[in-house]
Amino acid sequence: MRRLIILLVVLFGLFVSFRLSASVVGSGVVVGPGVTLDVACNDCTGKVICQNFEGTGTDNGETWTKGGTTANVDFDATGVILRGAQSCSITNAGEAYSIHLGANLAEFWFHTMYQTAALSTGDHLDLIQIRDSADATFLTIRIRNVSPGPPVMQIKNGTIYSGNGTTTVAIDTVYHIWGYYKNDGHATVWLGTNTSRPASAEVTMTNGDSTASAHSVKLYRRSETMLEYFDQVLLDDAEFTTVCP
Ligand SMILES: [Ca+2]
């Protein structure tokens, strides 16, 4: 009788184990009370641009080019890694230029991870430029040095500058910069430090004068000696408020 009980306990244990395994494989979500597995996260699903700077050069089949002094752009940088195994670094007088989009986007949402080792000693530091089909910049996300105050975020939409953000941008800090644009004057920037977009925007403007549509993305810097890192560059015509870890 005792052996039978032991045998039944063992068989029950095996049954439970099998059920858990089947649950893991089948759903990949909840395997038991308080136990939740991460669902596979894919930044690139449905995105117009999705660049994670992994492997040699760029990834996801996207063509990015290096502008300025090309040696100063490294798509395989490992000095500071913002995400994965590599990031894109840009030092003085360099720029990384995305593929031209398959379509012109009159409204889009944007995200990039960003860290800088120094801030501009000038009036401002352009981080991201969005360009139209004529290769003209119509939207710039930048860090403005507000004399005598600290560096803060600012948007230039067409020829109109937004107000200044309120959060002081720090060096050697990983940021998630989120953006929004619509060619009716709207542009917004959120400044976060994790994979969810902050509830409150850092800068919002509704009086921009650009009516252009996005055709390409440029990660940009001034001709100063500094070192910047970018990663997880996403752009889409559908809103997204979280990114993969
Ligand atoms: Ca990366």
Residues whose N, C-alpha, C, O or C-beta is under 5 A from the ligand:
A	BS01	CA	N52 F53 E54 R83 G84 A85 Q86 S87 D231
